[in-house]
């Protein structure tokens, strides 16, 4: 092997080691991002379950209120329900982002 070939081989080995190191770094970053994604998915699922539970509770309260409500109270209850539904929809939209 000539001197030029030895130098080229040494440069090639250094660059190959750099490339391997970069690949390992990227793989580590991918693993970290996958863990973060799984964690966020779990948080989202918990939030959606909580929203569903709260909607059920609110529906029960509203049903009880409607049964005992007068006309004026019924209109107010409908308005409050509409407002809460919009707020829940906004929360779900934010969670889906």
Residue, then its C-alpha position, 0 to 999 in steps of 0.5 A: x500500500x502506498x503512502x497516499x493510500x494509507x492516508x486515504x484509508x486513515x481519513x476513511x476510518x475516521x469519517x466512518x467512525x464519525x458516521x457510526x457515532x452520528x447514527x448512534x446519536x440519532x438512534x438514541x434521539x429516536x428512542x427518546x422521542x418514541x418514549x415521549x410520544x408514548x407518554x403523551x399518548x397516555x396523557x391524552x387518553x387519560x384526559x379523554x377518559x376524564x372528559x368523558x367521565x365529567x360529561x357523564x356527571x354533568x349530564x346527570x346533574x343537568x338531567x336532575x336540574x331539568x326535571x326540577x327546572x321551570x321555563x326560565x331555568x330551563x333556558x338558562x340550563x340549556x345555555x350553560x350546557x351549550x357553553x360547557x359543550x363548547x368548552x369541552x370541544x375546545x379542550x378536545x381540540x387542544x388535546x388533539x393538536 
